[in-house]
Amino acid sequence: MNNSLTPTMHMPTHKQNCNDCTSCRCAGKSLHEVVVLGAGIAGITAALDLANRGVFVHLVEREPSIGGHMAMLDKTFPTNDCSMCILSPKMVEVERHPLIKLYTCTELVNVQHNENDRSKKKFNVELLRHPRYVNESECTGCGNCTEICPVEVYNQFDAGIGIRKAIYKPHSQIVPNVSIRDSEHCIDCRLCYAICGKDAVLEDSEDKPEAITLHVAAIIVAVGYETFDPRSLAQYHYLFAPDVITSLEFERMINAGGPTFGSLRRLSNGEKPKEVVFIQCVGSRNTTINRPYCSCVCCMHAIKNAMLIKEKSPDTIVRILYMDVRAYGKGYEEFYERAINLGVEFIRGLPGEIYPEDGSVVLNLENTETGEMLCLTPDLVILSVGMQPIETQEQIARVLGIDLSDSGFFSSSSEDMTTAKTIVPGIYLCGTCHAPRDIPDTVAAGGAAAMNAFIVLMELERDV
């Protein structure tokens, strides 16, 4: 196989049946390597684009599995294709690619710039690998340890509405297919040690944090986003009214692999809701909470989920309360029209407050198109929460020496936010850490960052 685009970038020879791909890179290997920070769909795209052109890539992910937020979704708009059907093959390809080395449970610590280094390896990247307390080379992902574990805690991957064990896999299609033991909640009953036929479960003393240093020519930043926490908007009574949930919690509920196996239920009593209301722009386009920007995906996300409800349960009343419907992409307007034809109601107006009442909720609002005052009593309210920078965004920017925009996302070297380049040559941005984006735009941004890095590598190759 030779996917190299230029004669100067050499494709390393991969030995058959080799268990350590890094050991065979000495045979005609490229002189330069790249680190990609974050293994969501943007980071995966960037890593594969570079690796398929003969560049060795270090792919770093802070979670136990790659895939990011896309792995949590049920369907993708506007085609309603299965999210994991698109993502899972790419995840497996990343794991098997001889030119990609995967680091999970690993985070960035420091970056040192070496502009005058003769080797042209411009950055020393310091990472910290956190322990899994499971031997990755021995674990087969069989799940016996999870089945026998007696401890149950909330599952972060299920957005808190599902549970997991103290030793677990976040979901069934994780990559790498290796369990992780949560030492914080583990009661040390030792049942998992006894049942594991591979002796893969490790004691706390057998798996310590590991410092890793990489010497690379370029860095691609794809650390993703977090969803807005609606607890700061007291008027919505999130977590106080059990039938007020976020759009991400709804995604896990409607997903066949989620905690309710795809069955839509009220969290208060487990019954099927007869009326569902989506509230838009929660944590977006709101200057009072320093979120003046549009999160880009919320309108189409709500329309997609409303259509899924109507397709599964046509008799359920579904309403979307909005400021503006922003259906800007290819096929998006047609998708919006499909939702209307399915019976989804669109009401222009947002409630001032949600009132919990007699085991239900009450919403008073004005339809600003007709001037009509409405009182809604839905069984389930879904808050379309916006995107925001991750908690460590500012720290990462400081370590990398790059700027943040006024909204807290990483800032590119261009004011129009379309370029992947930063103010530091050799560091590139892609995905939702740069700006709110949907999946197609995120994939395109990952490819753009990869090509920017590849051009720099070719220039360095010529200079050697």
HELIX and SHEET records of a PDB file:
HELIX    1   1 CYS A   21  CYS A   24  5                                   4    
HELIX    2   2 ILE A   41  ALA A   51  1                                  11    
HELIX    3   3 GLY A   68  MET A   72  5                                   5    
HELIX    4   4 SER A   83  ARG A   96  1                                  14    
HELIX    5   5 ASN A  144  ILE A  148  1                                   5    
HELIX    6   6 GLN A  156  ASP A  158  5                                   3    
HELIX    7   7 LEU A  191  ILE A  195  1                                   5    
HELIX    8   8 ASP A  204  GLU A  206  5                                   3    
HELIX    9   9 PRO A  230  SER A  232  5                                   3    
HELIX   10  10 ALA A  234  TYR A  236  5                                   3    
HELIX   11  11 SER A  247  ILE A  254  1                                   8    
HELIX   12  12 THR A  287  ILE A  289  5                                   3    
HELIX   13  13 CYS A  298  LYS A  312  1                                  15    
HELIX   14  14 TYR A  332  LEU A  342  1                                  11    
HELIX   15  15 GLN A  393  LEU A  400  1                                   8    
HELIX   16  16 GLY A  431  CYS A  433  5                                   3    
HELIX   17  17 ILE A  439  ASP A  463  1                                  25    
SHEET    1   A 5 ILE A 100  TYR A 103  0                                        
SHEET    2   A 5 PHE A  56  VAL A  60  1                                        
SHEET    3   A 5 GLU A  33  LEU A  37  1                                        
SHEET    4   A 5 ALA A 218  VAL A 221  1                                        
SHEET    5   A 5 ILE A 427  LEU A 429  1                                        
SHEET    1   B 2 LYS A  75  THR A  76  0                                        
SHEET    2   B 2 ASP A  81  CYS A  82 -1                                        
SHEET    1   C 3 THR A 106  HIS A 113  0                                        
SHEET    2   C 3 PHE A 123  ARG A 129 -1                                        
SHEET    3   C 3 GLU A 210  VAL A 216 -1                                        
SHEET    1   D 2 GLU A 152  TYR A 154  0                                        
SHEET    2   D 2 ILE A 163  LYS A 165 -1                                        
SHEET    1   E 2 ILE A 167  TYR A 168  0                                        
SHEET    2   E 2 ILE A 180  ARG A 181 -1                                        
SHEET    1   F 2 GLU A 226  THR A 227  0                                        
SHEET    2   F 2 MET A 387  GLN A 388 -1                                        
SHEET    1   G 5 VAL A 244  THR A 246  0                                        
SHEET    2   G 5 LEU A 380  VAL A 385  1                                        
SHEET    3   G 5 GLU A 275  VAL A 282  1                                        
SHEET    4   G 5 ILE A 317  TYR A 322  1                                        
SHEET    5   G 5 GLU A 345  ARG A 348  1                                        
SHEET    1   H 3 ILE A 354  GLU A 357  0                                        
SHEET    2   H 3 SER A 360  ASN A 367 -1                                        
SHEET    3   H 3 GLU A 372  LEU A 376 -1                                        
END                                                                             
